[in-house]
Amino acid sequence: MEKDGNKIWRLIEALSGSEGGATQIALEKDVNLVTGKATGDLLIKQYAAVSNIEVDPEKKIQIRRNTKNLKETPTDQERDLMNKNFTQHELDGAIQDLKLKKSPGEDGVTNEMIQHLGKNMKKKLLQLYNTTWTTGNIPQIWKEAMMIPIYKQGKDKKKPESYRPVSLLSCLGKTMERMVNSRMTWHLEENNILVEEQAGFQRGSYTEDQITLIAQDIELN
């Protein structure tokens, strides 16, 4: 359902009670059914309860120790490469990789809109990104997520826990994140900072590789 923007928008209409939307989501509260804002309040309370993760103090200490073992300061050359303004080539690459038919954030800007920008508008967008990059001032709307409840098939529709949250972020903000991620990935790979065993978020690494390593370790030990 996350891949279908139309279904997401129908859910938004249903929750908000907009004209043309389906039946509103009705949740149970004190044996009564509530809709609209009361439904939203129940969902927020549910999500907040399951999102608070307690980190063991010993784990925090271990993380700090591991952090100290990392390379403390980059070289001047590395710093210059990481901090320089983004190029048109970097922006074009990020735009080309955008996935279509994705729901936008609160600003309403879609990936399709970004991909169809003209040459001059792309230059303006690049200026915006570079201003954000050099000043560190991120537009507030890029930090805000529009949370949409997605029904879990087979669950009681009147229970808040029967809906999982999907956060819709600004496509403009996520496009800039792609450029930042590309630079960080290049830096990590160029300096061999990541261990060979790490497969998550690594190009060319697969779940099967990790399963094979675990099986080999069990067999050898």
C-alpha positions as CSV (number, residue, x, y, z in Angstrom):
1,M,0.0,0.0,0.0
2,E,2.9,2.3,0.6
3,K,3.8,2.0,-3.1
4,D,0.3,3.2,-4.1
5,G,0.0,7.0,-3.7
6,N,-3.7,7.0,-4.6
7,K,-4.5,4.6,-1.7
8,I,-2.5,6.7,0.7
9,W,-4.5,9.8,-0.3
10,R,-7.8,8.0,0.1
11,L,-6.8,7.2,3.6
12,I,-5.9,10.8,4.3
13,E,-9.3,11.9,3.1
14,A,-11.0,9.2,5.2
15,L,-9.2,10.3,8.3
16,S,-9.9,14.0,7.7
17,G,-13.4,13.5,6.6
18,S,-12.8,15.3,3.3
19,E,-15.4,15.2,0.6
20,G,-15.0,12.2,-1.6
21,G,-13.2,10.2,1.1
22,A,-14.3,6.8,2.3
23,T,-15.8,6.1,5.7
24,Q,-13.8,7.8,8.5
25,I,-11.6,5.7,10.7
26,A,-13.5,5.0,13.9
27,L,-11.7,3.9,17.0
28,E,-12.9,2.5,20.3
29,K,-12.5,4.7,23.4
30,D,-14.2,3.9,26.7
31,V,-16.7,1.6,24.9
32,N,-17.6,4.5,22.5
33,L,-16.5,5.0,18.9
34,V,-14.8,8.2,18.1
35,T,-13.7,9.8,14.8
36,G,-11.9,12.9,13.5
37,K,-9.5,14.6,15.9
38,A,-10.3,12.2,18.7
39,T,-9.2,9.3,16.5
40,G,-6.0,11.2,15.7
41,D,-5.3,11.8,19.4
42,L,-5.7,8.0,20.2
43,L,-3.3,7.1,17.3
44,I,-0.7,9.6,18.5
45,K,-0.9,8.3,22.0
46,Q,-0.5,4.7,20.7
47,Y,2.5,5.6,18.5
48,A,4.2,7.5,21.3
49,A,3.9,4.6,23.7
50,V,5.6,2.1,21.3
51,S,8.2,4.6,20.1
52,N,9.9,5.3,23.4
53,I,12.9,3.0,23.5
54,E,15.0,2.7,26.6
55,V,18.7,2.3,26.0
56,D,20.7,0.4,28.5
57,P,23.3,2.7,30.3
58,E,26.0,0.1,29.7
59,K,25.1,0.2,26.0
60,K,25.5,4.0,25.9
61,I,29.0,3.7,27.5
62,Q,30.0,1.1,25.0
63,I,28.8,3.3,22.1
64,R,30.9,6.2,23.5
65,R,34.0,4.0,23.7
66,N,33.5,2.8,20.1
67,T,33.1,6.4,18.9
68,K,36.4,7.4,20.4
69,N,38.1,4.7,18.4
70,L,37.0,6.3,15.2
71,K,39.1,8.7,13.2
72,E,38.7,11.9,15.2
73,T,39.3,14.6,12.5
74,P,39.2,14.4,8.7
75,T,42.1,15.8,6.7
76,D,41.8,19.2,5.1
77,Q,41.3,17.5,1.7
78,E,38.5,15.3,3.1
79,R,36.9,18.3,4.8
80,D,37.0,20.4,1.6
81,L,35.5,17.5,-0.5
82,M,32.7,16.9,2.0
83,N,31.8,20.5,2.7
84,K,32.0,22.0,-0.8
85,N,28.9,23.1,-2.6
86,F,26.8,20.5,-4.5
87,T,27.2,20.4,-8.2
88,Q,24.6,20.3,-10.9
89,H,25.9,16.8,-11.7
90,E,25.1,15.7,-8.1
91,L,21.6,17.2,-8.3
92,D,20.8,15.6,-11.6
93,G,21.9,12.2,-10.3
94,A,19.7,12.6,-7.2
95,I,16.7,13.7,-9.3
96,Q,17.2,10.8,-11.8
97,D,17.1,8.3,-8.9
98,L,13.8,9.6,-7.5
99,K,11.0,7.0,-7.3
100,L,7.7,8.0,-8.9
101,K,4.2,7.6,-7.6
102,K,5.2,8.4,-4.1
103,S,3.0,10.5,-1.8
104,P,4.5,14.0,-1.0
105,G,5.0,15.7,2.3
106,E,3.0,18.6,3.7
107,D,4.4,21.0,1.1
108,G,2.6,19.0,-1.7
109,V,5.7,18.8,-3.9
110,T,5.9,15.4,-5.6
111,N,8.9,13.6,-7.2
112,E,7.3,14.0,-10.6
113,M,7.3,17.8,-10.2
114,I,11.0,17.8,-9.3
115,Q,11.8,15.5,-12.3
116,H,10.0,17.8,-14.7
117,L,11.7,21.0,-13.5
118,G,13.3,23.1,-16.3
119,K,17.0,24.0,-16.5
120,N,16.6,27.4,-14.8
121,M,14.4,26.0,-12.0
122,K,17.0,23.3,-11.3
123,K,19.6,26.0,-10.9
124,K,17.4,27.8,-8.4
125,L,16.8,24.5,-6.6
126,L,20.6,23.9,-6.5
127,Q,21.1,27.4,-5.0
128,L,18.6,26.6,-2.3
129,Y,20.3,23.3,-1.5
130,N,23.7,25.0,-1.3
131,T,22.5,27.8,0.9
132,T,21.0,25.2,3.2
133,W,24.2,23.2,3.1
134,T,26.6,26.1,3.9
135,T,24.4,27.9,6.5
136,G,23.0,24.8,8.2
137,N,19.5,26.4,8.1
138,I,17.1,23.7,7.0
139,P,13.6,24.8,6.0
140,Q,11.2,23.9,8.8
141,I,8.8,22.1,6.5
142,W,11.5,19.6,5.5
143,K,11.7,18.5,9.1
144,E,8.0,17.9,9.5
145,A,6.3,14.6,8.7
146,M,2.7,14.0,7.9
147,M,1.8,10.7,9.7
148,I,-0.7,8.4,8.0
149,P,-2.2,5.4,9.7
150,I,-2.2,2.3,7.6
151,Y,-4.6,-0.5,8.6
152,K,-3.0,-3.9,9.3
153,Q,-4.9,-6.6,7.5
154,G,-6.9,-9.0,9.8
155,K,-6.8,-6.7,12.8
156,D,-9.6,-5.2,14.8
157,K,-10.4,-1.9,12.9
158,K,-11.6,-0.3,16.2
159,K,-8.2,-0.7,17.9
160,P,-5.4,2.0,17.6
161,E,-2.8,-0.8,17.6
162,S,-4.3,-2.1,14.4
163,Y,-2.8,0.8,12.4
164,R,0.9,1.3,11.6
165,P,2.2,4.8,11.0
166,V,3.7,5.9,7.7
167,S,5.5,9.3,7.7
168,L,5.3,11.4,4.6
169,L,8.3,13.8,4.3
170,S,9.1,16.6,1.9
171,C,10.3,15.3,-1.4
172,L,12.5,18.4,-1.7
173,G,14.2,17.5,1.6
174,K,14.6,13.9,0.6
175,T,16.2,14.9,-2.7
176,M,18.9,16.8,-0.8
177,E,19.3,13.9,1.6
178,R,20.2,11.7,-1.4
179,M,23.0,14.0,-2.3
180,V,24.3,14.1,1.3
181,N,24.0,10.3,1.5
182,S,26.0,9.9,-1.7
183,R,28.9,12.0,-0.3
184,M,28.9,10.2,3.0
185,T,28.8,6.8,1.3
186,W,31.8,7.8,-0.9
187,H,33.7,9.0,2.2
188,L,33.0,5.8,4.1
189,E,34.0,3.5,1.2
190,E,37.0,5.6,0.1
191,N,38.5,5.4,3.6
192,N,37.5,1.8,4.4
193,I,35.6,2.9,7.5
194,L,32.9,0.3,7.3
195,V,33.7,-3.2,8.3
196,E,33.4,-5.9,5.7
197,E,30.7,-7.7,7.6
198,Q,28.3,-4.8,7.3
199,A,25.7,-5.5,4.7
200,G,23.0,-3.0,5.6
201,F,22.8,0.0,3.2
202,Q,25.7,-1.4,1.2
203,R,25.6,-1.7,-2.5
204,G,26.1,-5.2,-3.7
205,S,25.5,-6.8,-0.3
206,Y,22.5,-9.1,0.2
207,T,20.8,-10.9,3.0
208,E,22.0,-14.2,1.6
209,D,25.6,-13.2,2.2
210,Q,24.9,-12.8,5.9
211,I,23.1,-16.1,6.1
212,T,26.0,-17.8,4.5
213,L,28.5,-16.2,6.9
214,I,26.4,-17.3,9.9
215,A,26.1,-20.8,8.5
216,Q,29.9,-21.1,7.9
217,D,30.6,-19.7,11.4
218,I,28.3,-22.3,13.0
219,E,29.8,-25.1,10.9
220,L,33.4,-24.1,11.8
221,N,32.8,-23.7,15.5
